[in-house]
Each structure stands twice: as C-alpha cells, then as structure tokens.
Amino acid sequence: MARPTLPRSRIAAGLAGFLAVAALGACEGTDLERGALGAAGGAGVAELAGADPVAGAVVGGTAGVVCDDVGAC
C-alpha cells in the first residue's frame, strides 16, 4: 500500500507554525509557560502532519518544560 503524501503547502504551514511557537516559547520565563506553548505548538503541528494531536501536545509540552534544563533555550 502506498504511503500518503502531504501537500507542500501543508508541510510549509506546519513548519511555519512550529517555528513561530518555538520562537515565542524561547521568550517565556517559566516552565509552565514554555510547556503550554510547546503543547499548543506540538498539537498544531501534529494535526497538520496528520498525526495524533494528543501525542504532539505531550511531546511539545515536554520539550517546552525541559528545554532550559538541557540548555536548549
């Protein structure tokens, strides 16, 4: 069975959304704020990519919370 492909415009929109949320998330000061922005961004990107938005929110929120602990933001 052939794997479905995403239109380029949908990929570009997802990438732009991810970059915008990442840029805004870097400006926030607390773990809670970064986690909330990461969860929202992760859910949005997952939805655009056709994946599970809940899983995207979990991954994005986790990344937002721990990014300062690992020196990424």
C-alpha positions in Angstrom: 0.0 0.0 0.0 1.4 3.4 -0.9 2.1 5.9 1.8 0.0 9.1 1.5 1.9 12.2 1.0 1.2 15.7 2.3 0.9 18.7 0.0 3.8 21.1 0.2 1.6 23.9 1.4 0.5 21.8 4.4 4.1 21.0 5.3 5.2 24.6 4.9 2.3 25.7 7.2 3.3 23.1 9.8 6.9 24.2 9.7 6.0 27.9 9.9 3.7 27.2 12.9 6.4 25.2 14.7 9.0 27.9 14.2 6.6 30.6 15.4 5.7 28.7 18.5 9.4 27.8 19.1 10.4 31.5 18.8 7.6 32.6 21.2 8.4 29.8 23.6 12.0 30.9 23.9 10.8 34.3 25.2 8.7 32.9 28.0 10.2 32.7 31.5 8.6 29.8 33.4 8.5 26.1 32.8 4.7 26.3 32.8 4.5 29.0 30.1 7.0 27.2 27.9 5.2 23.9 28.4 1.8 25.4 27.5 3.2 26.9 24.3 5.1 23.7 23.5 1.9 21.7 23.9 -0.1 24.0 21.8 2.5 24.0 19.1 3.0 20.3 19.2 -0.7 19.6 18.9 -1.0 22.0 16.0 2.0 20.6 14.1 0.8 17.1 14.7 -2.7 17.9 13.4 -1.2 19.5 10.2 1.0 16.4 9.7 -1.9 14.1 10.1 -0.6 12.6 13.4 -2.2 12.3 16.8 -2.6 15.8 18.3 -2.5 14.5 21.8 0.8 12.8 21.3 2.1 16.0 19.7 0.9 18.0 22.7 2.7 15.6 25.0 6.0 15.8 23.1 5.8 19.6 22.6 4.9 20.3 26.2 7.7 18.1 27.5 10.2 19.8 25.2 9.0 23.2 26.4 9.4 22.3 30.1 12.8 20.7 29.9 14.4 23.0 27.2 16.1 25.2 29.8 17.3 22.2 31.8 19.2 20.9 28.8 20.4 24.3 27.7 18.3 24.5 24.5 16.6 27.8 25.4 
